[in-house]
Amino acid sequence: MGYLGHVAAEDVFFAVLRQYVEYCNNAAVLYHLIGAFDPALVSKHAMSITTLIRDSEVQSRCYWESLYSELGRCLVAEQFLNQEFSIAL
C-alpha cells in the first residue's frame, strides 16, 4: 500500500477512501491509509480527513490522538517540502 499510495493520483486516493468508509471505517486502518498516501494529497484534503477521523470507529481514544498526529505530520511534511531553505555562511 505504501508504494501505491505515494505515487497514486487523486482519483485513486478517493476510491480507496470510499472503500474504507463503505467497508471498514476502522481508525487503525485509517491511520495506515493516511500514512500511505503522499502528504501533499492528504494535506490538500485535510478537512475531509478530519471528518473521517471523527466518524471512525475506535476501540480506544488513543487512536484519535494517533490519527490527528499522523494528519499533522502530513501537513508539516507538505509545508516543509514547499519551502526552500538557504543557509547564510
TORLUM-651708 format. One line per 8 residues: number of its first residue (from 0); their letters; for each residue y, x, z of N, C-alpha, C. Coordinates in nm, 3 decimals. Atoms other than C-alpha are relative to their C-alpha. Last residue first. Layout:
BEGIN
NUM = A = Y:X:Z:Y:X:Z:Y:X:Z  ...
END
This chain:
BEGIN
88 = LAISFEQN = 0.036:-0.131:-0.056:3.130:2.756:0.566:0.119:0.086:0.021  -0.105:-0.099:0.019:3.208:2.391:0.521:-0.042:0.129:0.067  -0.023:-0.081:-0.120:2.891:2.189:0.496:0.106:0.104:-0.033  -0.041:-0.135:0.031:2.872:1.913:0.243:0.031:0.072:0.131  -0.047:-0.081:-0.111:2.682:1.593:0.272:0.040:0.137:-0.051  0.009:-0.141:0.037:2.648:1.332:0.004:0.062:0.081:0.113  -0.113:-0.086:-0.033:2.580:0.988:0.135:-0.026:0.141:-0.051  -0.114:0.028:0.087:2.352:0.732:-0.030:0.119:0.091:0.026
80 = LFQEAVLC = 0.030:-0.045:0.136:2.032:0.875:0.121:0.117:-0.021:-0.095  0.004:-0.146:0.001:2.173:0.843:0.474:-0.023:0.052:-0.142  -0.138:-0.048:-0.017:2.267:0.478:0.425:0.005:0.152:-0.011  -0.073:0.035:0.123:1.921:0.396:0.288:0.143:0.051:0.007  0.049:-0.086:0.107:1.750:0.582:0.572:0.075:-0.026:-0.129  -0.058:-0.133:-0.021:1.970:0.409:0.830:-0.044:0.094:-0.112  -0.145:0.009:0.021:1.886:0.063:0.696:0.066:0.136:0.013  -0.024:0.016:0.144:1.516:0.146:0.664:0.149:-0.004:-0.030
72 = RGLESYLS = 0.032:-0.129:0.062:1.501:0.279:1.021:0.027:-0.006:-0.150  -0.113:-0.091:-0.025:1.679:-0.035:1.140:-0.022:0.136:-0.062  -0.107:0.047:0.088:1.409:-0.250:0.978:0.123:0.090:0.015  0.038:-0.041:0.136:1.144:-0.040:1.152:0.105:-0.044:-0.101  -0.015:-0.144:0.007:1.321:-0.083:1.487:-0.033:0.053:-0.140  -0.144:-0.026:0.013:1.356:-0.456:1.432:0.028:0.150:-0.009  -0.045:0.049:0.130:0.982:-0.478:1.369:0.148:0.027:-0.023  0.047:-0.094:0.102:0.892:-0.258:1.665:0.048:-0.041:-0.139
64 = EWYCRSQV = -0.077:-0.123:-0.016:1.105:-0.465:1.901:-0.038:0.102:-0.107  -0.134:0.026:0.050:0.950:-0.782:1.764:0.087:0.124:0.010  0.006:-0.001:0.146:0.603:-0.638:1.816:0.138:-0.026:-0.059  -0.027:-0.137:0.046:0.691:-0.558:2.179:-0.010:0.010:-0.152  -0.141:-0.015:0.037:0.717:-0.932:2.242:0.030:0.140:-0.052  -0.080:-0.050:-0.111:0.338:-0.969:2.240:0.142:0.026:-0.049  0.085:0.007:-0.118:0.084:-1.153:2.029:0.074:0.053:0.122  0.019:-0.123:-0.077:0.340:-1.224:1.762:-0.094:-0.025:0.118
56 = ESDRILTT = 0.085:0.028:-0.115:0.353:-1.484:1.487:-0.029:0.132:0.071  0.134:-0.057:-0.003:0.643:-1.415:1.255:-0.074:-0.036:0.128  0.102:0.101:0.021:0.937:-1.655:1.226:-0.143:0.053:0.009  -0.016:0.109:-0.097:1.197:-1.423:1.376:-0.113:-0.101:-0.008  0.033:-0.054:-0.133:1.068:-1.125:1.180:0.006:-0.112:0.103  0.145:-0.017:-0.007:1.067:-1.323:0.855:-0.044:0.052:0.136  0.057:0.135:-0.009:1.425:-1.433:0.922:-0.152:0.007:0.007  -0.018:0.043:-0.139:1.523:-1.072:0.993:-0.053:-0.142:0.021
48 = ISMAHKSV = 0.103:-0.064:-0.082:1.365:-0.974:0.660:0.016:-0.043:0.146  0.124:0.074:0.022:1.582:-1.227:0.478:-0.113:0.057:0.085  -0.015:0.131:-0.065:1.892:-1.072:0.635:-0.126:-0.086:-0.018  0.015:-0.010:-0.146:1.776:-0.720:0.544:0.011:-0.136:0.070  0.041:0.134:-0.043:1.728:-0.795:0.174:-0.020:-0.007:0.151  -0.068:0.097:0.084:1.913:-0.496:0.027:-0.027:-0.143:0.045  -0.139:0.010:-0.045:1.793:-0.284:0.315:0.077:-0.107:-0.076  0.002:0.070:-0.129:1.427:-0.352:0.234:0.143:-0.023:0.049
40 = LAPDFAGI = 0.040:0.137:0.027:1.478:-0.256:-0.130:0.001:-0.083:0.128  -0.110:0.063:0.075:1.672:0.058:-0.047:-0.030:-0.147:-0.025  -0.108:0.044:-0.090:1.418:0.149:0.222:0.117:-0.067:-0.071  -0.116:-0.088:0.008:1.142:0.156:-0.044:0.111:-0.051:0.093  -0.090:0.012:0.115:0.845:-0.050:0.064:0.119:0.093:0.013  0.063:-0.041:0.126:0.556:0.047:0.291:0.096:-0.002:-0.118  0.009:-0.145:0.012:0.745:0.043:0.621:-0.054:0.049:-0.133  -0.137:-0.053:-0.002:0.849:-0.320:0.589:-0.002:0.151:-0.021
32 = LHYLVAAN = -0.062:0.032:0.128:0.494:-0.415:0.487:0.142:0.056:-0.007  0.051:-0.095:0.100:0.347:-0.229:0.784:0.058:-0.028:-0.139  -0.044:-0.135:-0.037:0.563:-0.417:1.033:-0.042:0.101:-0.107  -0.137:-0.011:0.046:0.495:-0.745:0.852:0.057:0.139:0.030  0.006:-0.017:0.145:0.122:-0.696:0.908:0.140:0.018:-0.056  0.055:-0.134:0.024:0.173:-0.645:1.281:-0.008:0.030:-0.149  -0.102:-0.102:-0.021:0.404:-0.948:1.299:-0.052:0.140:-0.029  0.027:-0.077:-0.121:0.147:-1.186:1.149:0.099:0.115:0.010
24 = NCYEVYQR = -0.111:0.020:-0.093:0.265:-1.445:0.895:-0.020:0.070:0.134  0.018:-0.084:-0.118:-0.074:-1.432:0.718:0.103:-0.029:0.110  0.137:-0.024:-0.045:-0.149:-1.650:0.419:-0.013:0.073:0.133  0.097:0.107:0.026:0.165:-1.820:0.293:-0.134:0.022:0.070  -0.042:0.124:-0.065:0.426:-1.593:0.451:-0.106:-0.109:-0.014  0.000:-0.020:-0.145:0.247:-1.270:0.356:0.032:-0.131:0.073  0.141:0.005:-0.041:0.177:-1.393:0.002:-0.012:0.014:0.152  0.040:0.140:0.016:0.549:-1.463:-0.041:-0.146:-0.019:0.043
16 = LVAFFVDE = -0.054:0.074:-0.115:0.629:-1.119:0.100:-0.036:-0.148:-0.006  0.077:-0.040:-0.118:0.395:-0.957:-0.155:0.050:-0.076:0.123  0.134:0.057:0.014:0.549:-1.153:-0.442:-0.087:0.033:0.122  -0.005:0.142:-0.036:0.900:-1.070:-0.320:-0.137:-0.067:-0.012  -0.039:0.011:-0.140:0.833:-0.696:-0.321:-0.001:-0.146:0.045  0.123:-0.029:-0.073:0.656:-0.719:-0.656:0.025:-0.014:0.150  0.087:0.117:0.017:0.963:-0.889:-0.805:-0.133:0.019:0.072  -0.041:0.107:-0.090:1.189:-0.619:-0.658:-0.090:-0.123:-0.011
8 = AAVHGLYG = -0.122:0.068:0.040:1.004:-0.339:-0.832:0.027:-0.116:0.097  0.005:0.139:0.045:0.744:-0.130:-0.658:0.139:-0.052:-0.038  -0.035:0.000:0.142:0.753:0.251:-0.641:0.010:-0.142:-0.057  -0.114:-0.088:0.025:0.767:0.284:-0.262:0.040:0.007:-0.147  -0.126:0.050:-0.054:0.549:-0.021:-0.205:0.119:0.086:-0.036  -0.042:0.117:0.077:0.267:0.084:-0.436:0.137:-0.048:0.047  -0.046:-0.048:0.130:0.248:0.427:-0.273:0.051:-0.117:-0.084  -0.118:-0.085:-0.011:0.238:0.285:0.079:0.052:0.046:-0.134
0 = M = -0.119:0.082:0.000:0.000:0.000:0.000:0.126:0.086:0.000
END
